[in-house]
Amino acid sequence: MVLQLKRSRSCHWPCTKSLFDPVCRHLWSFISNSKIDRANSPKNYLEKTMTDTTDDGAAARHPKRFVNEDASRLVRDAIDGLVAINAKHLTRFQYQDGTKVILRKDWTKQKVALISGGGAGHEPAHAGFVGQGMLTAAVSGEVFASPTVDAILAAIVAVTGPKGCLLIVKNYTGDRLNFGLAAERAKSEYGLRVRMVIVADDVALLKQASVRQARGLAGTLLVHKTAGAAAEDDAKLDQVTMEAQKMALAVKTFGCSMSTCTQAFSQEGRSLGDNKMEVGLGIHGEPGARKMEVLPVSDIVQLMLDEIMEAIDTQARETLTMAPASQGGAAAPAAAPQLSVSASVNNASLKLNINHPPLHLLSFPDESSEETVEFVQRDHSKPKKEKSHVVVLINNLGSVPALEMQIVGFEVLKNLGRRSIHIVGPAPLMTSLDMNGFSLTMAVVDEFTLTNRLCATKNFAPHLNASWPGVASGGTVYFQELDLPATVRVGTDAPDVDVFTGGEDLIGGENSSTGTALPSGDSEMERQQTAFQAQQKLLSQVCQILIDNKDTLNEMDKRVGDGDTGTQMELGAKAVLDQLVSGSARTKPLSYHALCENLSRILRKNMGGSSGILLSIFFAAMSAEFRNSKLETSAGKITNAASSSTAAPPPSGDVGADCGSQTVNDSDQRNKSFEEAILKAFRKGVQTVSEVGGAVEGDRTMLDALLPASRVGSFEELFPAAKNGAERTRNLLSAQAGRSQYVPAEDLEGNMDPGAFACMLAFQAMQESTL
């Protein structure tokens, strides 16, 4: 039995559909029956004047905006305005190469840094929430376009200190990929501690079978506040990440609008039609869950809260029925102590027994009751009562008048009851340009999160955040102003974050990352030459097989996508050949760390589409793993290790030791450990691509070849595993990622996924290069 979500109906507010209906009817009756000369009224005169001066309907095509003539400076001008108005607290990077980063001026790198961002057009999100107790920096793209990888990386490098950095990212493909790649580069190239939390709080599309991942909406701001307060409280990176993830899972959002949005310098957006509204829409003007007739605001709010509470109830059911599972073949963890949960809700008592840690169950009390959830341990210890709180964020999506937003807030309280309800807003917090709509975000939180995170004021001044309205309950506002702490200015120049490794990180040599000079003697020179030739052969054959199969890959992609997989693979392969093989003056092999780092850089800059970003993330994650393990041996050693490896998984070895002096005649045991270190980095790369991209095996992507290969125990098994995985995509009749998810099942049947096929070709070339 599961405790259901309930809404009180015993409120004592008026139940009319609109408080102003009687007034409006009376006013209209007066105007209709009056003898006013409406033809010559001031309103009619203004309309006539405007009509006479309109140039062939240009105003209808291009809505009037308070912007300057140069469209390219739209976002820059807005950022400059924010920084100028808040010059005491904010600074920014110089504008170069598309970098638009806003930072705290007083940041000292003494605590965990928080970074968020996304496309412009959602102001004040995210730059308006940079300040003490919230974000350390925000990265902006152009309107509705994700910020660049280099801009995000510049922000990470600028603000991250010894305690690390957390990225808070809305669940959109561009944001996930670009922030994910920047995080991997920060770890690989700079050795920084970086974590990422994805926020997917939209509940509008969860019932659609074709949609697996929810969008990131205004609930992201409650994650900002929670993580920001934890970081300001000097919590460690693990704790800040955990609290942010917990809030990201708790927030649920639903939006509604009377119109779509319109960008400056562009034509009007799509029309919803007369007397139509749209519910369940996002923040980029994309279609929502459904269109419907315009309803009174009381009915709209009730509909939205019903959807949100159903999602919360579903999540509670899934949590309660989730059984502890063993992982990785290890012994199952000890069972959680059995709990007897009793809840007193509106004088009704419900009990249920669960084998699960305590969960805050939700009810909505009326004015005369208090909702309490009591957890009673089986050891008859003293009962511990914990009170759940409901936080509702009321967000103006752009152009709803403040008068109407106050009515929305009133209707929210009427529906939920005023006790234990805490309100953020109503305010424009995460907008969609001029959209005439609003969204509601709800989260059920415990006493600690409410008091010490969302309402926290300890040791910092919340008014330093330009746009955070605070949290209110029953007329009480839970924040106060404090004196400013000592400040330290952050530099405004973006760091040079894209330096080619070049001669550094080569195996041995005076410039080696190990700092060890090469030993003299012909044998060492011969070893270097052999390793260099093996590395060049490996790169050449992998690139060439992708170039040779360009037309095949394009033809495969035409059936299930947009027909450019072969072209993009060719662009990436030719760039690798030009910069690392034929066009390189090197005579020594690159270390694994440097090789993967440069592959990531080359593919990011030269290979378009999602595949280019994902492969760049893959190699960046591998590079970080090699960097952490201190494995500074050339790619030529892959051939030597593979030639003496066995099919059985190798035992673990000391991969952290200096490998610079290892020779090709090392023992089989050493080679097995060496092989396992490389496979471990490969698994890390594949895992990171899956986490950042949001795809898994069976989604008809390159991961259908990469994930099976990541589970093998030797180099010899890579190609067969990848081939089998790619072949299985012929029988997958639905895709959950990429453009294939929009292709009918009959067009997918029998066709191999081109990304998986390309990975299979790469493994085939690797196998052939070792023969």
ChimeraX attribute file (.defattr): number of C-alpha atoms within 10 A of each C-alpha:
attribute: neighborCount
match mode: 1-to-1
recipient: residues
	/A:1	10
	/A:2	13
	/A:3	17
	/A:4	16
	/A:5	16
	/A:6	16
	/A:7	17
	/A:8	15
	/A:9	13
	/A:10	13
	/A:11	16
	/A:12	10
	/A:13	11
	/A:14	9
	/A:15	11
	/A:16	11
	/A:17	12
	/A:18	13
	/A:19	13
	/A:20	9
	/A:21	11
	/A:22	10
	/A:23	10
	/A:24	11
	/A:25	10
	/A:26	10
	/A:27	11
	/A:28	11
	/A:29	11
	/A:30	11
	/A:31	11
	/A:32	9
	/A:33	8
	/A:34	10
	/A:35	8
	/A:36	10
	/A:37	7
	/A:38	12
	/A:39	9
	/A:40	11
	/A:41	11
	/A:42	10
	/A:43	11
	/A:44	12
	/A:45	13
	/A:46	12
	/A:47	11
	/A:48	12
	/A:49	11
	/A:50	12
	/A:51	13
	/A:52	10
	/A:53	9
	/A:54	11
	/A:55	10
	/A:56	10
	/A:57	10
	/A:58	11
	/A:59	14
	/A:60	12
	/A:61	13
	/A:62	15
	/A:63	14
	/A:64	11
	/A:65	9
	/A:66	6
	/A:67	13
	/A:68	10
	/A:69	9
	/A:70	9
	/A:71	11
	/A:72	10
	/A:73	13
	/A:74	17
	/A:75	18
	/A:76	18
	/A:77	14
	/A:78	14
	/A:79	22
	/A:80	15
	/A:81	12
	/A:82	18
	/A:83	19
	/A:84	13
	/A:85	12
	/A:86	15
	/A:87	14
	/A:88	13
	/A:89	22
	/A:90	27
	/A:91	24
	/A:92	25
	/A:93	20
	/A:94	15
	/A:95	13
	/A:96	10
	/A:97	10
	/A:98	15
	/A:99	24
	/A:100	25
	/A:101	26
	/A:102	29
	/A:103	28
	/A:104	26
	/A:105	22
	/A:106	20
	/A:107	23
	/A:108	16
	/A:109	17
	/A:110	14
	/A:111	23
	/A:112	29
	/A:113	30
	/A:114	28
	/A:115	30
	/A:116	29
	/A:117	26
	/A:118	29
	/A:119	22
	/A:120	26
	/A:121	25
	/A:122	24
	/A:123	21
	/A:124	17
	/A:125	25
	/A:126	27
	/A:127	30
	/A:128	24
	/A:129	26
	/A:130	29
	/A:131	27
	/A:132	24
	/A:133	30
	/A:134	28
	/A:135	31
	/A:136	32
	/A:137	30
	/A:138	25
	/A:139	28
	/A:140	29
	/A:141	23
	/A:142	19
	/A:143	19
	/A:144	18
	/A:145	15
	/A:146	23
	/A:147	25
	/A:148	24
	/A:149	20
	/A:150	22
	/A:151	25
	/A:152	32
	/A:153	25
	/A:154	24
	/A:155	26
	/A:156	29
	/A:157	18
	/A:158	21
	/A:159	23
	/A:160	25
	/A:161	17
	/A:162	12
	/A:163	19
	/A:164	21
	/A:165	28
	/A:166	28
	/A:167	26
	/A:168	27
	/A:169	23
	/A:170	24
	/A:171	24
	/A:172	19
	/A:173	16
	/A:174	19
	/A:175	24
	/A:176	23
	/A:177	24
	/A:178	25
	/A:179	30
	/A:180	30
	/A:181	30
	/A:182	27
	/A:183	27
	/A:184	31
	/A:185	30
	/A:186	24
	/A:187	21
	/A:188	25
	/A:189	20
	/A:190	14
	/A:191	13
	/A:192	21
	/A:193	20
	/A:194	23
	/A:195	19
	/A:196	21
	/A:197	20
	/A:198	23
	/A:199	28
	/A:200	23
	/A:201	27
	/A:202	26
	/A:203	27
	/A:204	24
	/A:205	19
	/A:206	15
	/A:207	11
	/A:208	9
	/A:209	7
	/A:210	13
	/A:211	13
	/A:212	13
	/A:213	17
	/A:214	17
	/A:215	23
	/A:216	22
	/A:217	28
	/A:218	32
	/A:219	30
	/A:220	28
	/A:221	25
	/A:222	25
	/A:223	28
	/A:224	26
	/A:225	23
	/A:226	26
	/A:227	33
	/A:228	32
	/A:229	28
	/A:230	27
	/A:231	28
	/A:232	22
	/A:233	19
	/A:234	15
	/A:235	17
	/A:236	15
	/A:237	22
	/A:238	14
	/A:239	14
	/A:240	26
	/A:241	23
	/A:242	14
	/A:243	18
	/A:244	27
	/A:245	19
	/A:246	16
	/A:247	24
	/A:248	25
	/A:249	17
	/A:250	20
	/A:251	29
	/A:252	30
	/A:253	31
	/A:254	28
	/A:255	27
	/A:256	25
	/A:257	26
	/A:258	22
	/A:259	20
	/A:260	25
	/A:261	26
	/A:262	19
	/A:263	18
	/A:264	18
	/A:265	16
	/A:266	10
	/A:267	14
	/A:268	16
	/A:269	14
	/A:270	13
	/A:271	11
	/A:272	16
	/A:273	11
	/A:274	9
	/A:275	10
	/A:276	15
	/A:277	20
	/A:278	21
	/A:279	23
	/A:280	21
	/A:281	25
	/A:282	25
	/A:283	24
	/A:284	19
	/A:285	18
	/A:286	11
	/A:287	16
	/A:288	17
	/A:289	17
	/A:290	13
	/A:291	18
	/A:292	11
	/A:293	12
	/A:294	15
	/A:295	14
	/A:296	11
	/A:297	17
	/A:298	20
	/A:299	14
	/A:300	16
	/A:301	23
	/A:302	16
	/A:303	14
	/A:304	22
	/A:305	22
	/A:306	16
	/A:307	17
	/A:308	24
	/A:309	21
	/A:310	14
	/A:311	19
	/A:312	24
	/A:313	19
	/A:314	14
	/A:315	13
	/A:316	20
	/A:317	15
	/A:318	11
	/A:319	13
	/A:320	18
	/A:321	12
	/A:322	11
	/A:323	12
	/A:324	13
	/A:325	11
	/A:326	10
	/A:327	9
	/A:328	7
	/A:329	6
	/A:330	8
	/A:331	9
	/A:332	11
	/A:333	10
	/A:334	7
	/A:335	12
	/A:336	12
	/A:337	14
	/A:338	16
	/A:339	18
	/A:340	16
	/A:341	18
	/A:342	17
	/A:343	21
	/A:344	16
	/A:345	20
	/A:346	17
	/A:347	11
	/A:348	7
	/A:349	9
	/A:350	13
	/A:351	13
	/A:352	12
	/A:353	12
	/A:354	17
	/A:355	16
	/A:356	17
	/A:357	14
	/A:358	19
	/A:359	14
	/A:360	18
	/A:361	22
	/A:362	25
	/A:363	26
	/A:364	24
	/A:365	24
	/A:366	23
	/A:367	16
	/A:368	11
	/A:369	14
	/A:370	16
	/A:371	21
	/A:372	20
	/A:373	21
	/A:374	18
	/A:375	20
	/A:376	18
	/A:377	15
	/A:378	10
	/A:379	9
	/A:380	7
	/A:381	8
	/A:382	9
	/A:383	10
	/A:384	11
	/A:385	12
	/A:386	16
	/A:387	18
	/A:388	22
	/A:389	23
	/A:390	19
	/A:391	23
	/A:392	28
	/A:393	25
	/A:394	25
	/A:395	27
	/A:396	30
	/A:397	28
	/A:398	23
	/A:399	17
	/A:400	19
	/A:401	11
	/A:402	13
	/A:403	8
	/A:404	13
	/A:405	21
	/A:406	15
	/A:407	15
	/A:408	22
	/A:409	20
	/A:410	15
	/A:411	20
	/A:412	22
	/A:413	17
	/A:414	23
	/A:415	20
	/A:416	24
	/A:417	22
	/A:418	20
	/A:419	19
	/A:420	20
	/A:421	21
	/A:422	24
	/A:423	25
	/A:424	22
	/A:425	20
	/A:426	22
	/A:427	21
	/A:428	25
	/A:429	26
	/A:430	25
	/A:431	28
	/A:432	28
	/A:433	23
	/A:434	19
	/A:435	22
	/A:436	20
	/A:437	26
	/A:438	26
	/A:439	28
	/A:440	25
	/A:441	29
	/A:442	25
	/A:443	24
	/A:444	21
	/A:445	22
	/A:446	15
	/A:447	12
	/A:448	14
	/A:449	18
	/A:450	20
	/A:451	13
	/A:452	15
	/A:453	24
	/A:454	26
	/A:455	21
	/A:456	27
	/A:457	20
	/A:458	16
	/A:459	15
	/A:460	20
	/A:461	19
	/A:462	24
	/A:463	18
	/A:464	23
	/A:465	22
	/A:466	18
	/A:467	20
	/A:468	23
	/A:469	18
	/A:470	19
	/A:471	20
	/A:472	18
	/A:473	15
	/A:474	11
	/A:475	8
	/A:476	9
	/A:477	15
	/A:478	16
	/A:479	18
	/A:480	14
	/A:481	11
	/A:482	14
	/A:483	8
	/A:484	13
	/A:485	11
	/A:486	8
	/A:487	13
	/A:488	11
	/A:489	14
	/A:490	19
	/A:491	14
	/A:492	16
	/A:493	13
	/A:494	22
	/A:495	15
	/A:496	10
	/A:497	15
	/A:498	12
	/A:499	9
	/A:500	12
	/A:501	14
	/A:502	14
	/A:503	18
	/A:504	16
	/A:505	24
	/A:506	27
	/A:507	30
	/A:508	26
	/A:509	18
	/A:510	15
	/A:511	14
	/A:512	19
	/A:513	17
	/A:514	18
	/A:515	12
	/A:516	15
	/A:517	13
	/A:518	16
	/A:519	12
	/A:520	8
	/A:521	8
	/A:522	9
	/A:523	11
	/A:524	14
	/A:525	14
	/A:526	11
	/A:527	16
	/A:528	21
	/A:529	16
	/A:530	16
	/A:531	25
	/A:532	21
	/A:533	16
	/A:534	22
	/A:535	24
	/A:536	17
	/A:537	18
	/A:538	22
	/A:539	20
	/A:540	21
	/A:541	19
	/A:542	22
	/A:543	23
	/A:544	17
	/A:545	17
	/A:546	26
	/A:547	20
	/A:548	12
	/A:549	17
	/A:550	20
	/A:551	17
	/A:552	15
	/A:553	25
	/A:554	20
	/A:555	18
	/A:556	21
	/A:557	22
	/A:558	13
	/A:559	17
	/A:560	25
	/A:561	20
	/A:562	13
	/A:563	17
	/A:564	20
	/A:565	24
	/A:566	24
	/A:567	19
	/A:568	23
	/A:569	26
	/A:570	24
	/A:571	19
	/A:572	25
	/A:573	24
	/A:574	20
	/A:575	20
	/A:576	23
	/A:577	19
	/A:578	12
	/A:579	14
	/A:580	22
	/A:581	17
	/A:582	13
	/A:583	11
	/A:584	12
	/A:585	11
	/A:586	14
	/A:587	12
	/A:588	21
	/A:589	26
	/A:590	29
	/A:591	27
	/A:592	28
	/A:593	29
	/A:594	30
	/A:595	22
	/A:596	22
	/A:597	28
	/A:598	24
	/A:599	22
	/A:600	26
	/A:601	20
	/A:602	20
	/A:603	25
	/A:604	21
	/A:605	13
	/A:606	17
	/A:607	22
	/A:608	17
	/A:609	11
	/A:610	16
	/A:611	19
	/A:612	21
	/A:613	24
	/A:614	26
	/A:615	22
	/A:616	31
	/A:617	32
	/A:618	28
	/A:619	31
	/A:620	34
	/A:621	33
	/A:622	30
	/A:623	32
	/A:624	27
	/A:625	25
	/A:626	27
	/A:627	24
	/A:628	16
	/A:629	17
	/A:630	18
	/A:631	23
	/A:632	26
	/A:633	26
	/A:634	26
	/A:635	24
	/A:636	26
	/A:637	24
	/A:638	22
	/A:639	21
	/A:640	19
	/A:641	24
	/A:642	19
	/A:643	15
	/A:644	13
	/A:645	22
	/A:646	16
	/A:647	11
	/A:648	11
	/A:649	14
	/A:650	20
	/A:651	12
	/A:652	14
	/A:653	16
	/A:654	12
	/A:655	20
	/A:656	14
	/A:657	11
	/A:658	15
	/A:659	18
	/A:660	20
	/A:661	12
	/A:662	11
	/A:663	14
	/A:664	14
	/A:665	9
	/A:666	11
	/A:667	11
	/A:668	15
	/A:669	15
	/A:670	19
	/A:671	23
	/A:672	24
	/A:673	20
	/A:674	26
	/A:675	28
	/A:676	23
	/A:677	22
	/A:678	23
	/A:679	21
	/A:680	17
	/A:681	24
	/A:682	23
	/A:683	22
	/A:684	21
	/A:685	26
	/A:686	24
	/A:687	19
	/A:688	22
	/A:689	27
	/A:690	19
	/A:691	14
	/A:692	22
	/A:693	22
	/A:694	17
	/A:695	19
	/A:696	18
	/A:697	16
	/A:698	21
	/A:699	21
	/A:700	32
	/A:701	25
	/A:702	30
	/A:703	25
	/A:704	29
	/A:705	32
	/A:706	30
	/A:707	20
	/A:708	21
	/A:709	28
	/A:710	23
	/A:711	15
	/A:712	20
	/A:713	20
	/A:714	22
	/A:715	24
	/A:716	18
	/A:717	19
	/A:718	23
	/A:719	25
	/A:720	18
	/A:721	21
	/A:722	29
	/A:723	22
	/A:724	15
	/A:725	26
	/A:726	27
	/A:727	19
	/A:728	19
	/A:729	28
	/A:730	15
	/A:731	14
	/A:732	18
	/A:733	19
	/A:734	21
	/A:735	23
	/A:736	19
	/A:737	20
	/A:738	17
	/A:739	12
	/A:740	22
	/A:741	19
	/A:742	14
	/A:743	15
	/A:744	13
	/A:745	15
	/A:746	10
	/A:747	13
	/A:748	23
	/A:749	15
	/A:750	15
	/A:751	19
	/A:752	23
	/A:753	29
	/A:754	28
	/A:755	24
	/A:756	23
	/A:757	24
	/A:758	23
	/A:759	23
	/A:760	27
	/A:761	20
	/A:762	21
	/A:763	25
	/A:764	19
	/A:765	22
	/A:766	23
	/A:767	21
	/A:768	13
	/A:769	17
	/A:770	17
	/A:771	8
